[in-house]
């Protein structure tokens, strides 16, 4: 029996894969625990999960697009939260005594803590923003990013000559995608595909509302997009309003954002995503890796309107795979959105391509493959004698 500690940011798209992975490890007889802001993690993980809390802090709003968004997510969220949470993460490692620390790629405090305490650690990439160095054609931004990581390392009091890229473990790196979607996946990163599992605390849904005689569209633009999504959601609702004879649509959005919807459109703050996807014919998404992969894992094609971060990468992957279309998030109006949605719904080639990506995910192994790799790391690199460094 081995012990595993997940270090995650307070983001659903990054926590959700660890739920399935934790369940796969627990089913093999191993102990699992999480480290992160309990206020955010507990509703997603359920009351029975072991959570080592880091506390919470407020974060400044992030930029909307392009390199400004990349800089702001590191400067306003990832780096400040890593500095804030590092003492709590180190305490969690000391208290939990894991054989392996599983570190989300955007939780570098986990990498620093594991290295300082001599515990083997694995990277879990729940985003494609750092995979294959998509910033390689923007050398100034990439140099800036490496500078921010070195600064974080130095502020943690770590020796300069021991610095390494905190985004990638020297032991093991896992990614929640495959080359069928993310062609630039590095050779030393194992693509296991999406890690799916039943999630605790799922909301109710009016299943009786679904009309089996019509197509079903799910519209979701993610938890980080709430500050910029209202216009897009309203344009999408306007696009779908005249199509009530042929489809129904579920918007994952607060109902007050979309008042006075016609009867074939509904808005729900939360939906049971994995239970709903088998009944869906198309997903309209911002391109977050979780939503894209969960959709494709069910063979559902997409219309993707990327906003920032890794979303343009994922949108391009969907288009390259033939599994959907890309539209402009800031520019698309009701007419453009209606054209894209009806095109994907009307062309079976998109569903065929989505099914091919689904097969690549199944072959990659998902939670079982990731769990096997982590157990192998724990077996190869026992941590019992490794926690030799002081946190002082």
C-alpha positions in Angstrom: 0.0 0.0 0.0 1.3 3.4 -1.0 0.2 7.0 -0.1 -0.4 9.7 -2.6 -1.0 13.4 -2.0 -2.6 15.6 -4.8 -1.6 19.3 -4.7 -4.2 21.2 -6.8 -5.3 24.8 -7.4 -8.9 25.8 -6.6 -10.2 25.2 -10.1 -12.8 22.6 -11.1 -11.0 21.7 -14.3 -7.9 20.9 -12.4 -9.5 19.1 -9.4 -11.9 16.9 -11.5 -9.2 14.7 -13.0 -7.8 14.0 -9.5 -11.1 12.7 -8.4 -11.1 9.9 -11.0 -7.4 9.2 -10.4 -7.8 9.2 -6.6 -10.7 6.7 -7.0 -8.5 4.4 -9.2 -5.7 4.5 -6.7 -8.1 3.8 -3.8 -9.6 0.9 -5.6 -6.1 -0.6 -5.8 -5.8 -0.3 -2.0 -3.8 2.9 -1.8 -4.3 5.9 0.4 -5.1 9.3 -1.2 -5.3 12.8 0.1 -5.5 16.3 -1.4 -3.9 19.6 -0.5 -5.5 22.9 -1.5 -8.1 25.5 -0.4 -10.7 23.3 1.4 -13.4 25.9 0.8 -13.2 25.2 -2.9 -12.1 21.5 -2.8 -14.6 20.1 -0.3 -17.7 20.6 -2.5 -16.0 18.9 -5.4 -14.3 16.0 -3.4 -17.1 15.2 -1.0 -17.1 15.0 2.8 -15.2 11.7 3.0 -12.1 13.0 1.2 -8.9 13.8 3.2 -8.1 17.4 2.5 -5.0 19.2 3.9 -6.1 22.9 3.8 -4.0 25.7 2.4 -6.4 28.5 3.2 -7.7 30.9 0.5 -6.7 34.2 -0.8 -8.2 36.7 -3.2 -6.8 37.0 -6.7 -6.8 40.0 -9.0 -8.8 39.7 -12.2 -7.0 38.3 -15.2 -6.6 39.7 -18.7 -8.9 38.4 -21.3 -6.8 37.4 -24.3 -3.4 36.6 -25.8 -0.1 37.0 -24.1 -1.6 39.4 -21.6 -3.8 36.5 -20.4 -0.8 34.2 -20.1 1.2 36.7 -18.1 -1.7 37.6 -15.9 -2.6 34.0 -15.0 1.0 33.5 -13.7 1.4 36.9 -12.2 -2.0 37.3 -10.6 -2.9 33.7 -9.7 -0.3 30.8 -10.1 2.7 32.5 -8.6 1.0 34.4 -5.7 -1.0 31.3 -4.8 2.2 29.2 -4.8 3.9 31.6 -2.5 0.9 31.9 -0.2 0.3 28.1 0.0 3.9 26.8 0.2 4.1 26.6 4.0 0.8 24.7 4.1 1.8 22.4 1.3 5.1 21.5 3.1 3.1 20.8 6.2 0.8 18.6 4.3 3.7 16.6 2.9 5.2 16.2 6.4 1.8 15.2 7.9 0.6 12.9 5.1 4.0 11.3 4.5 3.2 10.4 0.9 5.2 8.0 -1.2 4.5 10.3 -4.2 3.2 13.8 -4.4 1.0 14.4 -7.5 1.4 18.0 -8.5 -0.9 19.9 -10.8 1.2 21.7 -13.4 -0.2 25.0 -12.1 0.5 24.3 -8.5 4.3 24.8 -8.4 4.3 24.9 -4.6 3.9 21.1 -4.7 7.0 20.7 -6.8 9.0 22.9 -4.4 7.8 21.2 -1.3 8.4 17.7 -2.7 11.9 18.6 -3.8 12.8 20.3 -0.5 11.6 17.3 1.5 13.1 14.7 -0.8 9.8 13.1 -1.9 9.3 11.8 -5.4 6.7 13.7 -7.3 4.7 13.5 -10.6 3.4 16.2 -12.8 -0.3 16.1 -13.7 -1.2 18.4 -16.7 -4.9 19.2 -16.6 -4.2 21.9 -19.2 -2.3 22.1 -22.5 -0.9 25.5 -21.9 2.6 24.2 -20.9 2.7 21.1 -23.2 5.0 21.1 -26.2 6.0 24.7 -25.3 3.3 26.5 -27.2 5.1 29.6 -26.2 8.2 28.6 -28.1 7.3 31.0 -30.9 7.0 33.8 -28.3 10.5 33.7 -26.9 10.1 36.9 -24.8 7.0 35.6 -23.1 8.7 32.2 -22.5 11.8 33.9 -21.1 9.6 35.9 -18.8 7.8 32.8 -17.6 11.0 31.0 -16.8 12.1 34.2 -14.9 8.9 34.1 -12.8 9.6 30.4 -11.9 13.2 31.1 -10.9 11.9 34.1 -8.8 9.4 31.8 -7.1 12.2 29.2 -6.5 14.5 31.9 -5.0 11.7 33.4 -2.8 11.1 29.9 -1.4 14.8 29.9 -0.2 15.8 27.1 -2.6 19.4 26.7 -3.8 19.9 28.4 -7.2 22.0 25.5 -8.5 19.2 23.0 -7.9 16.6 24.9 -9.9 14.6 23.0 -12.5 11.5 23.7 -14.6 8.7 23.4 -11.9 6.2 22.5 -14.6 7.7 19.1 -15.4 8.7 16.4 -12.9 12.0 14.6 -13.5 10.2 11.5 -12.3 7.0 11.3 -14.2 4.7 13.6 -16.2 1.1 12.7 -17.1 -1.3 14.7 -19.3 -5.1 14.4 -19.6 -5.0 14.3 -23.4 -3.6 12.3 -26.2 -1.8 13.1 -29.5 -5.1 12.7 -31.4 -6.1 16.0 -29.8 -2.8 17.5 -28.7 -0.3 16.7 -31.5 2.6 18.6 -29.8 2.5 16.4 -26.7 6.2 16.0 -25.7 7.7 12.5 -25.9 8.5 12.4 -22.2 4.9 13.2 -21.2 2.5 10.2 -21.0 -0.8 11.1 -22.5 -3.4 9.1 -20.6 -6.5 10.9 -22.0 -9.2 12.4 -19.8 -9.6 11.0 -16.3 -13.3 10.5 -15.7 -15.2 9.2 -12.7 -18.4 9.7 -10.8 -18.2 13.0 -8.9 -19.8 13.6 -5.5 -22.4 16.3 -4.9 -23.8 16.4 -8.4 -26.8 18.7 -9.0 -30.2 17.6 -9.9 -31.4 18.0 -13.5 -34.9 18.0 -15.1 -34.4 14.9 -17.2 -38.0 14.8 -18.2 -37.5 18.1 -20.0 -35.3 16.5 -22.6 -37.3 15.7 -25.8 -35.8 12.6 -27.5 -37.2 13.8 -30.9 -34.9 16.8 -30.9 -31.1 17.3 -30.9 -29.5 18.5 -27.7 -26.8 21.2 -27.4 -24.8 21.9 -24.2 -23.3 25.4 -23.8 -20.5 25.8 -21.2 -17.8 28.5 -21.1 -16.1 27.4 -17.9 -15.6 28.7 -14.4 -12.8 31.2 -15.2 -14.9 32.9 -17.9 -17.7 34.2 -15.8 -16.3 37.8 -16.0 -16.4 37.9 -19.8 -19.0 35.4 -20.9 -22.3 37.2 -20.7 -22.2 38.6 -24.2 -21.3 35.3 -25.8 -24.0 33.4 -23.9 -26.6 35.9 -25.0 -25.5 35.7 -28.6 -25.6 31.9 -28.4 -29.1 32.0 -27.0 -30.2 34.4 -29.8 -28.6 31.9 -32.3 -30.6 29.0 -30.9 -33.9 30.9 -30.3 -35.4 30.2 -33.8 -34.4 26.5 -33.8 -36.9 25.2 -31.2 -38.4 22.8 -33.7 -35.2 20.9 -34.1 -33.2 21.3 -30.8 -33.1 22.0 -27.1 -30.1 23.6 -25.4 -28.8 23.7 -21.9 -26.7 26.7 -20.8 -24.3 26.2 -17.9 -24.8 29.7 -16.6 -26.7 31.6 -13.8 -30.3 31.9 -14.9 -30.2 35.7 -14.3 -27.6 36.0 -17.0 -30.1 34.6 -19.5 -33.6 35.8 -18.5 -36.7 35.1 -20.5 -35.4 32.1 -22.5 -37.9 30.4 -24.8 -39.1 27.0 -23.6 -36.5 25.0 -25.6 -33.6 26.7 -23.8 -32.8 26.5 -20.1 -30.0 27.9 -18.0 -28.6 26.0 -14.9 -25.8 27.2 -12.7 -24.5 23.7 -12.5 -25.3 20.5 -14.4 -24.3 16.8 -13.9 -21.9 17.0 -16.9 -20.8 13.4 -17.2 -24.4 12.1 -16.8 -25.6 14.7 -19.4 -23.0 14.2 -22.1 -24.3 10.8 -23.4 -27.6 12.6 -24.2 -26.0 15.5 -26.0 -25.4 15.9 -29.7 -23.1 19.0 -29.6 -21.2 21.0 -27.1 -20.5 24.7 -27.4 -17.4 25.4 -25.3 -14.7 27.9 -24.5 -12.2 25.2 -25.1 -11.0 24.3 -21.6 -9.3 20.9 -21.7 -11.8 19.3 -19.3 -14.8 20.2 -21.3 -13.2 19.4 -24.6 -11.9 16.0 -23.5 -15.1 15.0 -21.6 -17.1 15.8 -24.7 -14.8 13.9 -27.1 -14.7 11.0 -24.6 -18.4 10.6 -25.3 -18.0 11.1 -29.0 -19.6 14.5 -29.0 -18.3 17.1 -31.5 -17.9 20.7 -30.5 -18.1 24.3 -31.6 -15.2 26.0 -29.7 -14.9 29.7 -28.9 -11.6 30.0 -27.1 -10.9 32.9 -24.8 -7.4 32.6 -23.3 -4.7 30.3 -21.8 -4.7 26.8 -23.4 -8.1 27.2 -25.0 -6.9 28.3 -28.5 -4.6 25.2 -28.5 -7.4 22.9 -27.7 -9.7 24.6 -30.3 -7.1 24.1 -32.9 -6.8 20.5 -31.9 -10.5 19.9 -32.3 -10.5 21.5 -35.8 -7.4 19.5 -36.8 -9.0 16.3 -35.7 -12.1 17.2 -37.7 -14.3 17.0 -34.5 -15.8 20.4 -34.7 -15.4 24.1 -35.7 -13.8 27.2 -34.1 -15.5 30.5 -33.8 -14.3 33.8 -32.4 -15.4 34.3 -28.8 -15.3 38.1 -28.9 -16.5 38.5 -32.5 -19.1 35.8 -33.1 -22.6 37.0 -33.4 -25.9 35.1 -33.4 -25.7 34.5 -37.1 -22.1 33.1 -37.1 -22.9 30.9 -34.1 -26.1 29.6 -35.7 -24.2 28.7 -38.8 -21.4 26.9 -36.9 -23.9 25.0 -34.7 -26.1 23.9 -37.6 -23.1 22.9 -39.7 -21.6 20.6 -37.0 -25.0 19.1 -36.2 -25.8 18.6 -39.9 -22.4 17.0 -41.0 -21.9 13.5 -39.6 -18.2 13.7 -40.4 -17.7 15.7 -37.2 -19.3 13.0 -35.1 -17.2 10.3 -36.8 -14.0 12.3 -36.1 -15.1 12.8 -32.5 -15.6 9.0 -32.2 -12.0 8.5 -33.5 -10.6 10.8 -30.8 -12.8 8.9 -28.3 -11.1 5.7 -29.3 -7.6 7.2 -28.8 -8.7 8.2 -25.3 -9.9 4.6 -24.6 -6.6 3.2 -25.8 -4.6 5.6 -23.6 -6.2 4.1 -20.5 -7.4 7.2 -18.5 -7.5 6.8 -14.8 -6.2 3.2 -14.8 -3.1 4.0 -16.9 -2.3 7.1 -14.7 -2.8 5.1 -11.5 -0.5 2.3 -12.8 2.2 4.8 -13.6 2.0 6.4 -10.2 2.1 3.1 -8.4 5.1 2.1 -10.4 6.8 5.4 -9.4 6.0 4.8 -5.8 7.5 1.3 -6.1 10.6 2.4 -7.8 11.2 5.5 -5.6 10.2 4.7 -2.0 10.0 8.0 0.0 10.3 6.5 3.4 13.9 7.5 3.7 13.6 10.6 1.5 12.2 13.2 3.8 15.6 14.3 5.0 15.6 18.0 4.4 14.4 20.5 6.9 11.8 23.0 6.1 13.6 25.6 8.1 
